Every structure is written in structure tokens, then in C-alpha cells.
Amino acid sequence: MNETVPRPTLEAVAARAGVSRATVSRVVNGSDGVREPLAERVRQAVEELGYVPNQAARSLVTKRHDAVAVVVAEPETRVFADPFFARQLRGISKELTAHDNQLVLLLTEDRDDHARVGRYLAGGHVDGALVISLHIDDPLPGLIQRAGVPTVFGGRPDFNGGVVYVDSDNRGGARDAVRHLLGLGRSRVAHITGALDQTSAVDRLDGFRDVMTDADPRLVVEGDFTPAGGERAMRELLDRRPDLDAVFAGNDLMAAGALRVLRERGRRVPDDVAVVGFDDMLPIAEQTEPPLTTVRQDIEGMGRLMARLLLRDLDRTGVPDEAVGGGPSSVVLPTTLIHRASA
């Protein structure tokens, strides 16, 4: 049988470094008041002995758990199928890892899940929460507020109240997409929206209407941010207005679905119908036939910035205010139109 090797203790580190147990505790917990030469001796002893702090005991001292909940208001079937979430989670994970924090992923599909997430957040397991893909009238904000945990939202919430969020300029990006199509000489521009219970879809629809002020209502069909939703919406648009000559899709996945239907119906892209998406989701946007002109948003950067704002609010990063726009305020990131062959 293998013998269990005892874990190094705080006392062992103190003996190796030639300092008191209290000094080791202060260094390990990141407290001030220890001269740098002593702190360096402690860190060296920690490394030599392989000492790992007891997280429960450390939390009693620091009042921190070094863990952040990432709440995605979507079912797992959507989260693990849509590359948008993978990219945003990657950005969040990179920032949390850089500051030695753990990511705790929580998904919601129904009311029971909302209650479970609310109980978990209220239980004091994490230092804060990052909320992604919130839907209009979602009960999550109220549950989070009652839990009392610092929170940053991914995307503009549909309510006021001094919340902090990180978003892209969805409305401005949509305007750029539609103006580009008009600049190509297209006049019958259709829009496949995302799910209109999310503010990103509402903002992109508003951007479309800002430019297409007299658009035929039949040229707007609601999708759901999925390829299947794009296919369904494209078929409906062609049935309503077979003379349409351009489509702005609310994301790249729906644009990919729309391209498939246009090909099935014998419409040449961009000769007969020009198509623009939103996200610049690689490799999807480069692998469609033809490659997709789209509005780029920095999805991974949004995730990193969300985590950075939360960590700063928890006073754990020391990030200068000017690095994220000054103060714990919301940030809207710019978008860029990426030209490829579809429009």
C-alpha cells in the first residue's frame, strides 16, 4: 500500500523560512505589512515545500473565495452548440485565471434552475457573478440582487438601476451593415432578427430601422440566433418578398442558414442577393459559401473586460481606472464591418 505523504503545514513553512507563523499567514493571504525580504523567504519556502493553503481557512481570513460564478441564461444544448459562448467563456476564463480565481459555470433552463442558482449565489460560495445572455423579464437579476453578490452583465440589460455591463455597439454595427448593402445599390433589404426577448437583437433591429426608415414590414422576420432559425426565416422572407435583393442577419449562424436556403432556391450570392451577418465568428464566417461579410464584435475581449470590471470591483486586481474607462461603469465596445465575398 502507498503511504499518504502528509501535507506541508503553515508551521513547516514558518520553520523553513525562519519566520513566525503569523508572518507566513500574512504573506500567503496577500496581506500588507511584511517586509519584502521576509516575504521572499516565505514564498521560497512555500515553493520548496509545495505548500498549498487551505482554502476554507484562507477564506476566513480574507473574506474571499477566489471564485466567480458565470451564469449563462441558456440551456446547455444552446451553450455547448453556439461558439459565441465558448469564445466569451474563454475570455472570462483567461482573465480569472490570470488573477488566480476559479470559474464556476451555472446554466439556467427553467424556473427550478433559477431558484437553484439564486440559492447557490446567496450561499456565499463565490465572490461575484458574471451574467451572460440575459432575457427580457428574466427573474435572474432579482435573484442576484437578493443574493447581494457584486455582478457584471454581458450585454445591456433591459432595466435601469445602476448595473454594470459590457456590450458591443449592436445598433451602430447594424447601421453599418445596412448602409453597406445600400451602398452596393440594394434597395429591398431584409432583416433576420435574433430572438427579440434579448436586447442585442432589439438593438440590431433598431439599427436596421434607423437606416431603412420606410422598410416593408414583410422584410423583417424574427429568428433565434441559430442556423435552423436562419433557414426558417429566410424561407419565410423569400415567400413574402421573392424580389428581395439583400439580407442582414442578426448573427453569423443565422446568416449561414440563410445562405443554405438561398442556394437551395437558386439565388446567387451576392449577384442576386447580398448577405451580411454579425459577430465575425471564425471559422464559420470564412467557411460559408461564399465567405461572409459581417460585423465583427470582440466577443472574447468582452468576456475579459467583464471579468476585469468585476475583479476590480472586488478590489483584487489593481487595474488602473483609465484601463477600463474610469470607475466601475458600463462599457460599450465598437464594432467593425469585415468585407468578404457575400456582400
Residue pairs with C-beta under 8 A, 6 or more apart in sequence:
7 51
7 52
8 49
8 50
8 51
8 52
9 51
10 21
10 24
10 25
10 28
10 51
11 21
12 49
12 51
13 24
13 28
13 42
13 45
13 46
13 49
13 51
14 20
14 21
14 23
14 24
16 45
16 48
16 49
17 23
17 24
17 38
17 41
17 42
17 44
17 45
18 41
19 38
19 41
19 42
23 34
23 38
23 42
24 42
24 45
25 31
25 61
26 32
26 33
26 34
27 34
27 38
27 39
27 42
27 43
28 42
28 46
28 51
28 53
28 58
29 53
29 58
29 61
29 62
30 62
31 61
34 42
45 51
55 65
55 66
59 65
64 127
64 314
64 316
65 124
65 125
65 126
65 127
66 100
66 101
66 102
66 127
67 101
67 102
67 103
67 104
67 125
67 126
67 127
68 96
68 101
68 102
68 103
68 104
68 126
68 127
68 128
68 129
68 130
68 307
68 310
68 311
69 104
69 105
69 106
69 117
69 120
69 121
69 125
69 126
69 128
69 129
69 130
69 149
70 89
70 92
70 103
70 104
70 105
70 106
70 129
70 130
70 132
71 106
71 107
71 108
71 117
71 129
71 130
71 131
71 132
71 140
71 144
72 79
72 85
72 105
72 106
72 107
72 108
72 132
72 133
73 108
73 131
73 132
73 133
73 134
73 135
73 138
73 140
74 85
74 107
74 108
74 109
74 132
74 133
75 107
75 108
75 109
76 107
76 109
78 85
78 226
79 85
79 107
81 226
82 225
82 226
82 253
83 281
83 284
84 225
84 251
84 279
84 281
84 299
85 132
85 133
87 281
87 299
87 300
87 303
88 132
88 154
88 299
88 300
88 302
88 303
89 103
89 105
89 303
90 300
90 303
91 299
91 300
91 301
91 302
91 303
91 304
91 305
91 306
91 307
92 103
92 130
92 303
92 304
92 306
92 307
93 103
93 303
94 300
94 303
94 304
95 303
95 304
95 307
95 308
95 311
96 102
96 103
96 307
96 311
99 311
99 316
99 317
101 127
101 311
101 316
104 125
104 126
106 117
106 120
107 113
108 114
108 117
108 140
111 139
114 139
114 140
114 143
115 143
117 140
117 143
118 140
118 143
118 144
118 146
118 147
120 126
121 129
121 143
121 144
121 147
121 149
122 146
122 147
122 148
126 149
127 149
127 150
127 314
127 316
128 149
128 150
128 151
128 152
128 310
128 313
128 314
129 144
129 147
129 149
129 150
129 151
129 152
129 310
130 151
130 152
130 153
130 154
130 306
130 307
130 310
131 140
131 141
131 144
131 151
131 152
131 153
131 154
132 153
132 154
132 155
133 154
133 155
133 198
134 140
134 141
134 153
134 154
134 155
134 157
134 158
134 198
134 199
135 195
135 197
135 198
136 158
136 197
136 198
136 199
137 158
137 197
141 157
141 159
141 163
144 151
150 310
150 313
150 314
151 163
151 164
151 310
152 164
152 165
152 166
152 306
152 307
152 309
152 310
152 313
153 163
153 164
153 165
153 166
153 306
154 165
154 166
154 167
154 302
154 303
154 306
155 165
155 166
155 167
155 198
155 199
155 200
156 165
156 167
156 199
156 200
156 203
156 330
156 332
157 163
157 165
157 199
158 199
163 330
164 309
164 313
164 328
164 329
164 330
165 330
165 331
166 302
166 305
166 306
166 309
166 330
166 331
166 332
166 333
167 200
167 302
167 330
167 331
167 332
167 333
168 200
168 297
168 298
168 302
168 332
168 333
168 334
168 335
169 332
169 333
169 334
169 335
170 199
170 200
170 203
170 204
170 207
170 278
170 297
170 335
171 203
171 204
171 206
171 207
171 210
172 207
172 334
172 335
173 204
173 207
173 278
173 295
173 297
173 335
173 337
174 203
174 204
174 205
174 206
174 207
174 208
174 210
174 248
174 278
174 295
175 207
175 208
175 210
175 211
176 295
176 335
176 337
177 207
177 248
177 276
177 278
177 295
177 337
178 189
178 191
178 207
178 208
178 211
178 212
178 248
179 211
180 276
180 293
180 337
180 343
181 189
181 246
181 248
181 274
181 276
181 343
182 189
182 211
184 246
184 270
184 274
184 343
186 245
186 246
186 274
187 245
188 216
188 219
188 241
188 243
188 244
188 245
188 246
189 208
189 212
189 215
189 219
189 244
189 245
189 246
189 247
189 248
190 219
190 220
190 221
190 237
190 241
190 244
190 246
190 247
190 248
191 204
191 205
191 208
191 212
191 215
191 219
191 220
191 221
191 247
191 248
191 249
191 250
192 221
192 222
192 223
192 229
192 230
192 233
192 234
192 237
192 247
192 248
192 249
192 250
192 254
192 255
192 258
193 201
193 204
193 205
193 220
193 221
193 222
193 223
193 250
194 200
194 201
194 204
194 222
194 223
194 224
194 225
194 250
194 251
194 254
195 201
195 222
195 223
195 224
195 225
196 202
196 205
196 222
200 250
201 225
201 250
204 250
204 278
205 220
205 250
208 215
208 220
208 248
209 215
212 219
216 241
218 237
218 240
218 241
219 237
219 240
219 241
219 244
221 233
221 236
221 237
221 240
222 233
223 229
223 230
223 232
223 233
223 249
223 250
223 254
224 254
225 250
225 251
225 253
225 254
226 253
226 254
226 257
227 253
227 254
227 256
227 257
227 260
228 257
229 254
229 257
230 249
230 253
230 254
230 255
230 256
230 257
230 258
230 261
231 257
231 258
231 260
231 261
232 257
233 254
233 257
233 258
234 247
234 257
234 258
234 261
234 262
235 261
237 244
237 247
238 244
238 261
238 262
238 265
238 267
244 273
245 272
245 273
245 274
246 273
246 274
246 275
246 276
246 343
247 255
247 258
247 273
247 274
247 275
247 276
248 276
248 278
249 255
249 258
249 275
249 276
249 277
249 278
250 278
251 277
251 278
251 279
251 281
252 277
252 278
252 279
252 280
252 281
252 284
252 285
252 288
252 292
252 294
253 279
253 281
253 284
254 277
255 275
255 276
255 277
255 278
255 288
255 292
255 294
255 342
256 277
256 284
256 288
256 292
258 275
259 269
259 275
259 288
259 289
259 292
259 342
262 269
262 272
262 273
262 275
263 269
263 289
267 273
269 275
269 290
269 342
270 290
270 341
270 342
270 343
274 293
274 342
274 343
275 292
275 293
275 342
275 343
276 292
276 293
276 294
276 295
276 337
276 342
276 343
277 285
277 292
277 293
277 294
277 295
278 294
278 295
278 297
279 285
279 294
279 295
279 296
279 297
279 299
280 294
280 295
280 296
280 297
280 336
280 338
281 294
281 299
284 292
285 291
285 292
285 294
285 338
285 340
286 292
286 340
288 342
290 340
290 341
290 342
291 340
291 341
291 342
292 340
292 342
293 337
293 338
293 339
293 340
293 341
293 342
293 343
294 337
294 338
294 340
295 335
295 336
295 337
295 338
296 335
296 336
296 337
296 338
297 333
297 335
298 333
301 333
302 333
305 324
305 331
305 333
308 317
308 319
308 323
308 324
309 324
309 328
309 331
311 317
311 319
312 319
312 324
312 328
313 328
321 327
324 331
325 331
